[in-house]
Amino acid sequence: MSIKNVIIIGAGGNLGPAILNAFLKESSFNTTVLSRKDSKSTFPSGVKVINADYDSASSLRDAFQGQDAVISLVGSGALGDQNKLIDASIAAGVKRFIPSEFGSNVPNKRAREIVPIFAAKYETVNYLKSKESEISWTSVITGPFFDWGLKTGFLGFNASNKSVEIYDEGKAVFSTTNLHQIGLTLIKALEKADASKNQYVYVSSFQTTQQEVLAVAEKITGSKWTVTKVDATQYLKEGRERFAKGDYSSIPILLRGITFSVEEKLGDFSSEGLWNDKLGLPKESLEDTIKDVLSGKP
């Protein structure tokens, strides 16, 4: 299968800019961005942008005409609404659809039980499986975005005051991937379209622990960080109780909980079979990444 023309939906947000940048600078694909007709998002100069009405099947179909692959990076509010994007892709003759997956190991039943919003991602892939005679798919799972998570505090680290929340003594191994590496993964998966056809593709920049990340951070900064210890089991319990009451701000709690819980062991998906070598992804340095983040390097 030959892929030449690629359109990216949702090229803003946390992940989108890194994906778009990788495609523009490190691929030979003709790359287009799909944006809502009323969107205020801006993109790099020279990028082809198509504006469409996401509520109109014909508008989406027209936007996808001539495209070989559609990459969906839609946010959490639209995760359960990707079937219309898939249907429009099929109507336009698109060959490959990459749903908005990324992050945690959604195919794992226990992960879906703890984080209910994962059901939308899982059902999207099931819908794609039901359409395999009309379109192929690839779903990419990366674990938390490492450099972004370290920078924003999602991984528990606060570089500004050298403090960290450590869950279960920081012993849980978790799979995690840098933003740029996710972009490269998508490029390689489309370059190797036959190998990645109708597959979950697992990649990881690092298999690490909070303990290891803290040790590297202290080495780089030359100082001890203030540690607050957290019981991941209790943390998850509180998150689930809040979610049950309709408090969606609990979602990051649930995500951190399954990533760092020693008891659940859901953060490490290396046993699923990593595709890094199969795709020819470059090796990365944990220490160099942490150094870049702590120095404020973009």
C-alpha positions as CSV (number, residue, x, y, z in Angstrom):
1,M,0.0,0.0,0.0
2,S,1.4,3.4,-1.0
3,I,0.6,6.5,1.1
4,K,1.4,9.9,-0.3
5,N,-1.2,12.4,0.9
6,V,-1.9,12.7,4.6
7,I,-4.4,15.0,6.3
8,I,-4.2,15.7,10.1
9,I,-7.3,16.5,12.2
10,G,-6.6,18.5,15.4
11,A,-3.1,19.7,14.7
12,G,-3.3,22.1,17.6
13,G,-3.4,21.1,21.3
14,N,-0.6,19.4,23.2
15,L,0.3,16.7,20.7
16,G,-0.7,18.2,17.3
17,P,2.1,20.8,16.8
18,A,4.8,18.2,17.3
19,I,3.1,15.8,14.9
20,L,2.6,18.4,12.3
21,N,6.2,19.6,12.7
22,A,7.6,16.1,12.2
23,F,5.5,15.5,9.1
24,L,6.6,18.8,7.6
25,K,10.3,18.5,8.3
26,E,10.9,14.7,8.4
27,S,8.6,13.1,5.9
28,S,8.0,13.1,2.2
29,F,4.2,13.1,2.6
30,N,2.0,15.8,1.1
31,T,0.6,17.0,4.4
32,T,-2.6,18.9,4.9
33,V,-4.4,20.2,8.1
34,L,-8.1,19.9,8.6
35,S,-9.6,22.6,10.8
36,R,-13.1,23.5,11.8
37,K,-14.5,26.3,9.7
38,D,-14.8,28.6,12.7
39,S,-11.5,27.6,14.3
40,K,-9.1,30.3,15.4
41,S,-6.1,27.9,15.3
42,T,-3.0,29.1,13.4
43,F,-0.5,26.9,11.7
44,P,3.0,27.3,10.2
45,S,3.3,29.5,7.1
46,G,2.9,27.5,3.9
47,V,0.8,24.7,5.4
48,K,-2.2,23.7,3.4
49,V,-5.3,24.1,5.6
50,I,-8.8,22.9,4.7
51,N,-11.7,24.2,6.7
52,A,-14.7,22.0,7.1
53,D,-18.0,21.6,8.9
54,Y,-17.4,18.7,11.2
55,D,-21.2,18.2,11.5
56,S,-21.6,17.8,7.8
57,A,-20.8,14.4,6.2
58,S,-20.5,16.0,2.8
59,S,-18.2,18.7,4.0
60,L,-15.9,16.1,5.6
61,R,-16.1,13.8,2.6
62,D,-15.0,16.7,0.3
63,A,-12.2,17.6,2.7
64,F,-10.9,14.0,2.5
65,Q,-11.0,13.7,-1.2
66,G,-7.6,12.7,-2.6
67,Q,-6.2,11.9,0.8
68,D,-4.5,8.5,1.4
69,A,-4.5,8.7,5.2
70,V,-6.4,10.5,7.8
71,I,-4.7,11.1,11.3
72,S,-7.2,12.0,14.0
73,L,-5.8,13.9,17.0
74,V,-9.2,15.1,18.3
75,G,-9.4,15.9,22.0
76,S,-11.3,14.0,24.7
77,G,-14.6,15.8,24.1
78,A,-14.7,14.4,20.5
79,L,-13.2,10.9,21.1
80,G,-16.6,9.2,20.9
81,D,-17.5,11.1,17.8
82,Q,-14.9,9.8,15.4
83,N,-17.2,7.4,13.5
84,K,-18.4,10.2,11.3
85,L,-14.8,11.0,10.4
86,I,-14.3,7.3,9.5
87,D,-17.5,7.2,7.4
88,A,-16.4,10.4,5.6
89,S,-13.0,8.9,5.0
90,I,-14.5,5.7,3.5
91,A,-16.8,7.8,1.3
92,A,-13.8,9.8,0.0
93,G,-11.8,6.6,-0.7
94,V,-9.2,7.1,2.0
95,K,-6.9,4.0,2.5
96,R,-5.8,4.4,6.2
97,F,-7.4,5.9,9.3
98,I,-5.4,6.5,12.4
99,P,-7.7,7.2,15.3
100,S,-7.0,9.5,18.3
101,E,-5.5,6.9,20.5
102,F,-2.0,7.6,22.0
103,G,-1.5,7.5,25.8
104,S,-2.5,4.5,27.9
105,N,-3.0,0.9,27.0
106,V,-6.7,1.1,26.1
107,P,-7.1,-2.5,24.8
108,N,-6.4,-3.6,28.4
109,K,-9.7,-4.4,30.0
110,R,-8.6,-3.4,33.5
111,A,-7.4,0.0,32.2
112,R,-10.9,0.6,30.7
113,E,-12.6,-0.4,33.9
114,I,-10.6,2.2,35.9
115,V,-10.7,5.0,33.3
116,P,-14.2,5.0,31.8
117,I,-13.4,7.5,29.0
118,F,-11.2,4.9,27.4
119,A,-14.3,3.1,26.2
120,A,-14.8,5.8,23.5
121,K,-11.3,5.0,22.1
122,Y,-11.8,1.3,22.3
123,E,-15.2,1.5,20.5
124,T,-13.7,3.6,17.8
125,V,-11.2,0.9,17.0
126,N,-13.9,-1.7,17.1
127,Y,-15.9,0.3,14.6
128,L,-12.8,0.5,12.4
129,K,-12.4,-3.3,12.7
130,S,-16.0,-3.7,11.4
131,K,-15.1,-1.6,8.3
132,E,-11.8,-3.3,7.4
133,S,-13.2,-4.3,4.0
134,E,-13.5,-0.6,3.2
135,I,-10.6,1.1,5.1
136,S,-7.6,0.0,7.0
137,W,-6.4,1.4,10.4
138,T,-3.5,1.8,12.7
139,S,-3.8,2.7,16.4
140,V,-0.7,4.0,18.1
141,I,-0.2,3.6,21.9
142,T,2.6,5.6,23.4
143,G,2.1,5.9,27.2
144,P,2.2,9.4,28.7
145,F,4.0,12.1,26.7
146,F,7.3,12.1,28.6
147,D,8.8,15.5,27.8
148,W,5.4,17.3,27.9
149,G,4.5,15.5,31.1
150,L,7.7,16.4,32.8
151,K,7.4,20.0,31.7
152,T,3.7,20.4,32.7
153,G,3.8,18.5,36.0
154,F,1.6,15.7,34.7
155,L,4.3,13.1,35.7
156,G,4.4,14.6,39.3
157,F,7.6,16.7,38.9
158,N,7.7,20.5,39.5
159,A,11.0,21.8,38.2
160,S,10.4,25.4,39.4
161,N,10.6,24.4,43.0
162,K,12.4,21.1,42.7
163,S,9.5,19.1,44.2
164,V,7.9,15.8,43.1
165,E,4.9,13.7,44.1
166,I,6.1,10.1,44.2
167,Y,3.5,7.4,43.9
168,D,4.1,4.0,45.5
169,E,7.7,4.9,46.2
170,G,8.2,5.5,42.5
171,K,8.8,1.8,41.8
172,A,6.2,1.2,39.1
173,V,7.8,0.8,35.6
174,F,5.9,2.8,33.0
175,S,6.2,3.1,29.2
176,T,6.5,6.7,28.0
177,T,7.2,8.5,24.8
178,N,8.5,12.0,23.8
179,L,6.3,14.1,21.5
180,H,8.7,14.1,18.6
181,Q,9.1,10.4,18.7
182,I,5.3,10.1,18.4
183,G,5.4,12.1,15.2
184,L,8.2,9.9,13.9
185,T,6.1,6.8,14.8
186,L,3.2,8.0,12.7
187,I,5.5,8.7,9.8
188,K,7.2,5.3,10.0
189,A,3.8,3.5,10.4
190,L,2.6,5.1,7.2
191,E,5.8,4.5,5.4
192,K,5.5,0.8,6.4
193,A,1.8,0.8,5.8
194,D,1.5,-2.9,5.0
195,A,3.2,-3.9,8.2
196,S,1.1,-1.6,10.4
197,K,-2.2,-2.4,8.6
198,N,-5.0,-3.1,11.1
199,Q,-2.6,-3.2,14.0
200,Y,-2.2,-1.7,17.5
201,V,1.3,-0.2,17.3
202,Y,3.0,0.1,20.7
203,V,6.1,2.4,21.1
204,S,8.0,3.8,24.0
205,S,10.9,6.2,24.2
206,F,11.7,4.9,27.7
207,Q,10.8,2.1,30.1
208,T,11.4,3.9,33.4
209,T,10.2,4.7,36.9
210,Q,9.6,7.9,38.9
211,Q,12.5,6.8,41.1
212,E,14.9,6.7,38.1
213,V,13.6,10.0,36.7
214,L,14.1,11.7,40.1
215,A,17.6,10.3,40.4
216,V,18.5,11.8,37.0
217,A,16.8,15.1,37.8
218,E,18.8,15.4,41.1
219,K,22.0,14.5,39.3
220,I,21.4,17.2,36.6
221,T,20.4,19.9,39.1
222,G,22.9,19.0,41.7
223,S,20.4,19.2,44.5
224,K,17.9,17.0,46.4
225,W,14.3,17.5,45.4
226,T,11.4,17.7,48.0
227,V,9.4,14.4,47.8
228,T,5.8,14.0,48.7
229,K,4.8,10.4,48.9
230,V,1.4,9.3,47.6
231,D,-0.4,6.0,47.9
232,A,-1.5,5.2,44.4
233,T,-4.3,2.9,45.5
234,Q,-5.9,5.5,47.7
235,Y,-5.3,8.1,45.0
236,L,-7.1,6.0,42.4
237,K,-10.0,5.4,44.8
238,E,-10.5,9.1,45.3
239,G,-10.3,9.7,41.6
240,R,-12.9,7.1,40.8
241,E,-15.2,8.5,43.5
242,R,-14.9,12.0,42.0
243,F,-15.5,10.7,38.5
244,A,-18.6,8.8,39.6
245,K,-20.0,12.1,40.8
246,G,-19.5,13.6,37.4
247,D,-16.3,15.5,38.2
248,Y,-14.2,15.2,35.0
249,S,-11.3,17.0,36.6
250,S,-10.6,13.6,38.1
251,I,-9.4,12.2,34.7
252,P,-5.8,13.2,35.2
253,I,-5.9,11.6,38.6
254,L,-7.1,8.3,37.1
255,L,-4.4,8.5,34.3
256,R,-1.6,9.1,36.8
257,G,-3.0,6.4,39.1
258,I,-2.9,3.7,36.5
259,T,0.5,4.8,35.2
260,F,2.2,4.8,38.6
261,S,0.3,2.1,40.6
262,V,2.5,-0.8,41.6
263,E,-0.5,-2.8,42.4
264,E,-2.3,-2.3,39.0
265,K,0.9,-2.6,36.8
266,L,-0.9,-0.9,33.9
267,G,1.7,1.7,33.0
268,D,4.2,-0.8,31.5
269,F,3.0,-2.2,28.2
270,S,6.3,-3.5,26.9
271,S,5.0,-7.1,27.1
272,E,2.6,-6.2,24.3
273,G,5.6,-6.0,21.9
274,L,7.2,-2.7,21.2
275,W,7.5,-1.6,17.5
276,N,10.4,0.7,18.0
277,D,12.9,-1.5,16.2
278,K,10.4,-2.7,13.7
279,L,9.7,0.9,12.6
280,G,13.4,1.9,12.8
281,L,12.8,4.6,15.5
282,P,15.9,6.2,16.9
283,K,17.2,5.4,20.4
284,E,16.7,8.3,22.8
285,S,18.5,9.3,26.0
286,L,16.5,9.7,29.2
287,E,19.2,11.9,30.7
288,D,19.4,14.2,27.7
289,T,15.6,14.5,27.5
290,I,15.4,15.4,31.2
291,K,18.3,17.9,30.8
292,D,16.5,19.6,27.9
293,V,13.2,19.9,29.8
294,L,14.9,21.3,32.9
295,S,16.9,23.8,30.9
296,G,13.7,25.0,29.2
297,K,14.7,23.9,25.8
298,P,11.7,24.0,23.4
